[in-house]
Amino acid sequence: MKRSSLSIFDQFQKIIYRAGFFFQVTLTYIHTLRYLTFIQIAYRIWYYFYSVKVSESAHFDINEKNHDWVPSAKRARSMLGDGEFIFYGKIGKLEEIGWDGEGQDKLWRYLQNYFDDLNAVSAKKRGRWHTNLMKKWVLQNPPAEGVGWEPYPTSIRIVNWVKWSLQGNDLPTECQESLFIQARYLRKRLEWHLMGNHVFANAKALLFAGLYFECSEAKSWFDFGLRVINQQLEEQVLPDGAHFELSPSYQILFIEDLLDLLNVSQVFGGAVDKSTTSRWRNKTCEMILWLKEMLHDDGEISYFNDSHLGINPPVRELLHYARRMGLYSEKTKKFSEKQSVKELGWARLTYLNSSGYVRLKTKVATAILDCAEIGASYQPGHAHADTLSFELSLFGRRVFVNCGTSTYNNNATRHAERATQSHTTLEFNHKSSSEVWSAFRVARRAFPSKVSIENKGKALEVSCFHDGYARLFRPARHQRIWSLEKNKLRVTDNLYADHKQFVVRYHLHPELTLKKVSHNSFEVTFGSQCLALIKITKGVAKIDASHYAPTFGSRSLTVCLAVYPQEFNGVEVEISWDD
């Protein structure tokens, strides 16, 4: 018999390690599952065992329009040729990679099956490609098979096909029949196990199909979709206008959804009552106002939670769409009662009370502060461990940023981009403030508290705590204080703990340069222009490597200023600039 080369002590250590690992994994699952609703758990079990079967018979008429479709927000084109796609820099030809499989990652496959190019920039010029592509999809994707029939891409595709048809394009008969079957399938497969923006997109698609087709079955889709939309609208839109997943990118998608719903209800006038459309219009306006507070001076979104450019329509396109629908103008200054505004002559502070974000604005500086929870408790799939992070723009240029999102794949890059280390905030003991894990999971999470906003005469000051590190064996509480003066932003981080293993990172936009000018001072430059001077008034700093991911599939090298405590329990950084 072969004897083990490990000593009894080594074997005992191995057993203890395995037991500890099993215990930790179990604890992570428990703290993840405890936030889910009963409906999510029940439907997850149901869908695991239940296989949707759908009849392929279709008997319907097409409803007559009462109004023209108002041109919607345009995305960037995603077709390079007949059957050739490009998504976040990756090119694929249909004849080589098909509609499913390992030729591309899951998000790329989703985008391929969305058919967003039907309503993209200069789509009319690609009409023949679009008709061919829809016919090929019907031929090559039998019902309920492959990634294209998953509920979310099915929902987006239904809406895109209907929008394309309502703009005067001729939807082939086989595509009309497939569209009907897709809606029938979707009605049986709503994403109740996920909830959030997914189930809203499902309901939107059913309402679109229910208005487009004329028959009793389509009427049932419309009634059900309308009921879910109205219920989820109250659930998912916070009083200050934020979508409850607290991602500026998904805020854009949700606003676009509402504008599309108003548009299609206008096309088929009278199907949705005026009190409902009036409520939709009010919600849309509130959401636009929230989004405006989360923009930098370059007119694009800040990077909190899963945020990215390129896949969604640009903000300017969304606002043009809202104007065409009669919902928004540059002169709009109305604020929700859940948005607090303080002014100090040269500065303005807006506190988005329900979501928890704060915007500080002067003539040349814009700072957006995250005093928010991670998002919806039962749907934190797009959450990052970014509590008490912030972003800063000066003279219209982004200076300090969160690092963005380049992938949804469950890999080391995704894990790092969701972690605290990729955000402009404090990381304690090499841990994230919230337990983000896998691609879309969160276990124990940080809760902000004691938000304080004061006008101190010469400065506007915001202070907030979070308890994300209280779960650790050696617990800690983080407090961050932002103090905005006319030409200076002072950021103070206090850590209430019995040891000082922490670092505060300030991630720099890759277009800028960070140069050390003395032992505690650094200069931020754009070309030959000095944008800001950074002075470390408490702590010691060094320049480290970092990355920046403004779009999917793209990561740029940049640097961060890493500030460590010295003889103090906290660190303090002053960022100053000239007008």
N, C-alpha and C positions, 0 to 999 in steps of 0.2 A: 504493500500500500504506500502511495506517495504521500509523504508528510508535508504539511503546509510550511512554507518558508517564512511565514509571519509568526511573530511571537504572540503569546496569549494577550499581551498588552496591546499590540498592534491590531489584533483581531477585534479586541474589545473597543478600541478607538474607532475602527471601521464601522462596527455595529452602531455605536453612539452617533457617528456622523450620519449614517443612513437614516436612523430614527429621527435625528434632528431635521434632516432635509425633508423627510416625509411629513413631519409635524409642521414645518414652515409652509410647505406646499398646501397642506390641508387648511392651515390658517388663512392663507391667501385666498383660496376658493371660498371659504366661509365669509370672509370680509367683502368679497366681490358679490356673492349671491344674496347677502342680507339686504342689499339695496334694491333688488329686483322686485317687481310687483308680482302678485299671484298670476295675473293674466300672462305675463311674459314667460313665467316658468311653465304654466299649463300648456301654452301654445308651443313652446319649445319641445315639450314631451310629445304633444299631439302630432306636430309636423315630423318628428323623428320616425313615428310609426305609420303615419298616414300618407299615402301616395295619391296625389291628385289625378283623377281621371276626368277628361273633358270631352264632351261630344263635339264632333267636327261638323255637325249640320248647322247651317246658318240661314235664317229667314228674316229679312229686314228690309227696310227702306232707308234712304238717307234723308235726314231732316232738311227742310228749306231754311236758308239763312234769312234773317231779318235785317242784318247789318253787315257791313264789310269788316273783315278782321283788321284790327289796328296793328301795323308793323311792330313786332316785338323786339326785345334786346338781341343784338347780333353778337354771336361768339366769333372767334377766329375760325377760319376755314380749317377743316380737318381731313379733307380729301385732296390728294395730289393728282389723282387720275381716276379712271374708271376702275373701281375696286382697289384703289391704293390709299392707305390711311397714314396719317401722322398724328400721334398723340404724345405730348411732352417730349418731343424730339426723337421718338422712336417710330420708324417707318415699317410698314408691313403691307404686303400684297395679298389680297384675298385668295388668289389662286395658289399661293404658296403656304399660307398659314391657316386658312379656313376661318371659322367663327369661334372656335373653342380650342382648348388644349394648351400645351406647354410652350408653344411658339412665342407667346407674350405673357406678361403677368396679369393677375386678376383684374386690376383697375383698367389696364389697357383693353382687355376683353370687354369689360363693362362699357367703356367709352365707344368701342367699336359697335356694340349692339344698341347704343342710345339713338343713333342717327341724328346727332346734333347738327351735322353739316347741312341737313335739309333746311335749316333756318339760320344759317351762318352768313357771314359777309359775302355778298355777290352770289348767293345761292342760286339765283335764277339762271346764271351762266352754266351751272352744273346740273341742270334739270334732267338731262338724258342719263347722266351717271346715276342720279338719285333713283330714277325709275328702274333702271337696270338693277341697282343694288337692292331695292325693296323686293323685286321679283326673285332675285337670287336668295334673299333671306328666307322668303316663304318656301322656296323649293328645298333649301338646304337645312332648315330648322324645323323638323316635325314637332308637333305640340308636346310641351312639357319635357323636352330634352335639351340638355346643354345649358351653358351659363346664360345664354340669351333669353331663356325662359325663366330665369330667377325673377322674383317679383319686382325688384327695384329697376333693373334695366327694362323689363317689360313695361313698367309704369312710364318711364321716360320716353320709350319708343312710341307708345300709344299716343302720348301728347304730341310728340314731334310729327307723327304721321297725320294726325288730325289737323294740326296747325298748318302743315304743308298743303293739305287738301283745301283748307278754308281760305288759303291765299290764291285760289284759282287754279291750282295744279290738278291734273287728272290722275286720281289714285286708281290704279288698275283694279279690275274686278277681283282677281285672286288676292290682292293686297287688302281690299275691303273685307273680304271673307276672313282672311287671316286676322285682321284687326279685331273683328268681332269675336273670334275664338280667343285671341289674347285677352280681351276684356273679360270674357267668360271664365277663363283660367284664373286671372288675377282676382276675381271676386271670391274664389275659393282659397286664395293663398296670400291674403294680406299679412304683412309682417308684424303681427301683434307681439311676436317674441322679441322684436327690436324696439318697436314704438318710435317716438321721436320723428325726425324728418322723413324717415322711410314710410311710416304708415300714412303720413300726410300726403306724400307723393303718390302712394297707392290710391288714396281716396280721390285725389285730383284727377288721376287717370280715369277712374270709373265715372266721375262726373263728366269728363270730356267725351268719353265713349257713349255715355248715356244721353248726351245732348246731340251727338253726331248721328247716331242711329235712331230710327223710329220703329219701335216695337215694344211689347210689354216687358220683355227681358231687359232691354236697354233702359226702360223707365225705372226698373228696380235697381239697376246700377246707379242711375242718377240719384234716386231717393237715398240710397245707402251712402253713396259718396258725399252727398250734401250733408247728411247727418254727422258723418265722421269728421268732415272738414270743420263744421261749426263747433263740434265738441273739442277737437284738437286745437283749434284756433285759440280758444279760451285757456287751454292747458299749456300750450307751447309758447305763447307770446306774453311776456312779462309786462307789468303795468308801465314800465318806462320804454317799452317798444323793442326790447331785446328778445331774440329767439332764445329759448331756454337752454340750448346747447352751448351758447356763449362763444360762438366762432364767427368772426366777421365774414368768412367765406360762406358759411351756411346761412347767415343772415341775408346775403345776396340771393342765394337760391330760394329762400322762403319768400322774399319780397317779389322775386320773379314769378313764383308760383301764384301769389295773390293777384298780381297784375294780369297773369294769364287767365285766372279764374274770372276776374272782372271782365276781361276781354271776351271770353267765350260766352259768358252770360249775356253780354251785350249783343253778340252775333245772333244768338237764339233768344231774342228779347222776350221777357215775360216768364221764362222758365224759373228764374230765381227771383224771389220777391224783393221789393225795394228796400225793406228794412234790413234784409240780409246783406245785400250789396252795399248798403250804406255802412254797415258794421265792418265789412271787408275793407272799404275805402278808408275808414278811420284807422283801422289796424295797420294798413299799408303805410299811411302817412306817419304814424308813430314809429314804425320800423325804419322808415327812411331817415327820420330825424335821429334815431339812435345810431344808425350806420354812419351818418355824417359826423357824429362826435367821435367815431372810431377811425376816422381817416387822418392820414398825414397830410402835410401841405402839398405833396405831389399828387393828391387826389385819389390815392389808392389806400387799401386797407392796412391796418396794423396786424401783427402776427401774434395773436393770442389763440391758444388751443390750435386745432388743425386749421391753419389758414395758408392760402396759397393763391397765386395768380395763374392765369392761362386757361384753365378749364371753364371757369364761370365767365359770363359776360363782364367786360370792364365796368367799373362803377359809373363812368360817364354814359355808357350805353344804357345801363339800368335807369339812370335819372332821365335820359331822353325818353325812354319808354314810359316812365311815370308821367312826364309832361304831356306826351301824346294821349295818355289816358286822362288828362286833366287833373292830376293828383299832386303835382309838385312844381314849384318855381323857386328860383334863387332867392326870392324875397321872403320865402317862408321862414318865419321866426317863432312860430308857436312851439311851446315846450309842454310836455306832459306834466301833470302835477307831481309825477314821480321823478322829475329831473330838477335838481336844485342848482341854482346859478348864483355865484358870488362874483362881484366885480370890484377891482381895485385900480380904477383909472387906466393903468397900462396893462392890466392883466384880467383874465376872465377864467373862472373855475366852473366847470359843469360836473355835477355829481349825479350819475345815473343810479338812483337809489336802489331800484329793484335788482339790477344785475350786478352792481358793485364797482363799475369802472368810473374813473375820474379823468377829466381832460383839463389840463392847464394850458392856457394860451396867452402869449404876448405877441407883440408885433413880429418878432423874428423866431420865437421858440414855440414848439408844440410838444407837450409831454402827455402821454396816455398811460395811466396807472391802473394796475390790476389789483383791486381790493375785493375781488369776486370769488365766489365758490367755483369749483371746477366745471360746473354745468348741472344739467338735470341729474338728480341723484340716481335714477334708474336707467339712464341712458348717457353714460359718460364716455362713449366710444371715441369721441373726438377731443377728449380732454387731454391737456398736458399738465405736468407738474410745474406750473408757472406762477403760482400764487405770490403776490407782491412783486412781480416783475414790472418793468415799465419800458417804454420806447420813447426816444427823443429825436425830434427834428429841429434843425437850426438853419435859418436862411433858405428854407425850402428843401433842404437835403436831410435824409435820414442819417443820424449819427449813431445812436445806440439802438439795437434791435434785439428781438428774440430771433432764434435761428431758423424758424420756418419749418416747412414740411415738404420732403422730397419723395416720400413713398408711404404707401399703406401696407406694404408687405411685412410679414412678421419676421423681421430680421434685426441684426445689430444696429443698423442705421435707424430704423423706426424706433427702437428702444431708446437710443441716444437722443433722438430729436424730441421725444416726449419727456425726457428726463429734465430735472432741474438744471443740470449742467449746461443745457442749451438755451438757457433763458437769463435775462439780465436781472438776476436776483441772487439770494444767498443759498448756498448748498452746505449742509451740515453733515459732518462725519461721512462724506462720500455717499449720502443717501438723497433720494428725491423727497420733496415735501409731500407728495402724494404717491401712493404705491401704484404707479402705472406699470402694466405688464402685458405681455402678448402684444397684439397689434391694436386692440381696442378695449382693453380691460383696465379697471381701476379697483383696487381693494380699499385699504384705509386711505382716507383723503384729508387734505388740509381744509380747515374751516377758518375763514377770516373773522375777526372780531374787533370791537372797540374802534371802529372807524371814527376818526375825529377830523373835522375840517374847521380851520380857524383863519380869520382875517386878522393878522398881527400888525396892521398898519403899513409896514414896509415889506411885508411878505404874506403870501398865502401858504398855509401849512396843512399838509395831509399826513395823518398818522394811522397805522393799522397794525394789528397783530395777526399771527396765524399759529395754529396748534399742530401743524403737520408733523413736527418732530417729537411731539409728546408721546408717540407710540413706541419710541426707541427705548432700549434698555437703559441708556443714559439720556433721559428726555431733555428737550429744550423748547423754548418759545422764541419766535422771531418777531421783532418789531422793526418796521421800517418807517422812517419819517422823511417826507419830501418837503423842502422849503423853497418856494420860488420867489426870488427877488427880481428886480427889473432886468438885471444882466447876469443873473446867477441862479443855478439850481444846486441846492445842497441836499445830498442824500445820506442819511444816517441809518446804519443797521446795527441794532442792539440784539444780542443773543443772550437769553437768560438760561444759562446752563452751567454745569460744574466743570466744563473743560472747553477749549477754544479751537476745536478741529473744524474750522469752517473757512469758506472762501466766498467772496462776493465777486461775481463776474459781470463785466460790462462789455458786451459783444458789439464790435464796431462794424458798420456797414462796409462791404469790401471796396467801395469806390474811394474810401478815405484812408488816410495814413495816420498811424499813431507813433509819435516820436518822443523819447524820453529827453527832457531838457534839464532836469536836475534830479536829485535823489528822490524827490517826492512830487515832481511835476511832469506832466506829459502834454504834448501839443497835438491837437487833431487838425489835420490839414486836408484840403481838397485841391490837388495840384499845388499851386503856389499860395493859395488862399488859406489863411489860418481861420478855422471856424470856431475853435474853442480851446481854452486852457483848462486842464484838469489838475487839481491839486489834492493830494492825499493828506488830509488834516489829522486823520487817525488811522493807523495801520501802515502797512508796507505793501508795495505793488510791484508786479512784473508783467511783462507782455507775454501772453501765451498764444498758441495757434488756436484757431476756431474755424467755423464754417458758416455758410449762409445759404439757405434753400428757399428762394422766393417762389419757385414753381416746382411742380412734380418733375422728377427725373433730372434735376439740376442742383448741384452743390458747388458753391464757390468757396475758395479758401479766403479766410480773413483772419483777424486777430481779436483777442479780447484782453482787456485789462483785468487781471486777477488780483484782488485786494485781500490781504490776510491780516488778521489782528496781530497786534504787537503786545504792548503792556496793558491794553484796554480790552474790555469784553466786547467792544464793538468797533466798527470802522466808519469813517466818514469821508465823503468825497465831495469836492466842490467843482462844479462845471461852470466856467464863466465865459462870457463872450462880449464883444463890442457891437453896438447897434450899427 
